[in-house]
Amino acid sequence: MNNSINRRANFIRYSFIENMDNNLLAFENKISNNGIDVKWISNEEELVSFIKQDLPKAHFNKVCFDLPHIPSELADTGNLIKNISVEDVENNIESADYLITNANFGLVDTGSVVLFNHKCKNCFNKVDHVIFILDINNLIAKSSDIGIILSLYERDLIHGNQQAIDIISQPFNKIISNSYQFEQENTYSTQKVSVTVVLYDNGITAIMNNPKLRESLYCINCGKCKTVCPVYKVNHKYTPIELVKNNAFGTNRKNSDIFENTTLCGNCDKVCPVLIPFMSLLNSEMELINTNDHEDSWHDLGKIMTKRLKLNKLNGKIRRYFFVRKLFNNNKKLLNYFMSQQDDFYNLTSTKEEENAKL
Ligand code: SF4
């Protein structure tokens, strides 16, 4: 996969990332002028404290989350937060003070946020305050380029639901029924819903400081790499892009994670629509760990891994004995999976172009 759309998408992402500081300032400026508040947050701890401090009441603030991962401190807060489901807000069963969700992209030139398939979209005008969490690498400099990025997603995501894409540029109003006035017909008034965009660092500036790993920030979260990863298929631990970014954070995750969760099969390289060079990024990470780590076992394993591309050329049996055993001996589930593969278990999934070419 390396056609002109993919190269163009790669360039769109490259241009944004290499000029990220200026783009973020321009976005902040534009979106503030549109009447939306902006808050810069570094990590989950700061995010939790921002949300807690912002809550209007001492007890039972009603918060509706539409997030893939709710920080545990917000999910279980004693009597500070009462979690309200999206369905209850949407169906007017419960009201909520806050709605907190993530945004897929920000558009720098228009100061807008783009949302795909958000479950909570029908709740925006039923709460007092909406917070969109936007990773600082997920911006596009020119709104005219969003169409190219969207074209790289699976068709189902974009067209499966007629209303799948929403672009929010301004605060909106909530309609309030004034039925308490006991008039024959209800009267209605509107109330402004305040909107905040959290520009969320989430370890991204740490990756920016590594010129090589910066390319991992091109990711548009299409999810294609995880669907073709043979290791993720078995253990669901790290998607390929999470594995690449893992060591960049340099935090509590172990160096060994990178060795234990890849076979360097290259499937992710083949499907990534923005052309993130997974093999080269993983190899550099491993070489770096090899250079810095003097423990013999990892040193030996690292040498094997960095020779992986050569091993690709060998037949399946040799790979199994010299590579898979050494790699996954401590992880019986993965070892059994790979040992049970009779044929070439690398490059399991061919790309769509290859499939079409076969027809
Ligand atoms: S294939 Fe993976 S790394 Fe590439 S854009 Fe999609 S999710 Fe990101």
Boltz pocket constraint, residues with backbone or C-beta under 6 A from the ligand:
constraints:
  - pocket:
      binder: B
      contacts: [[A, 216], [A, 218], [A, 219], [A, 220], [A, 221], [A, 222], [A, 223], [A, 224], [A, 225], [A, 226], [A, 241], [A, 268], [A, 271], [A, 272], [A, 273], [A, 274], [A, 275], [A, 276]]
      max_distance: 6.0
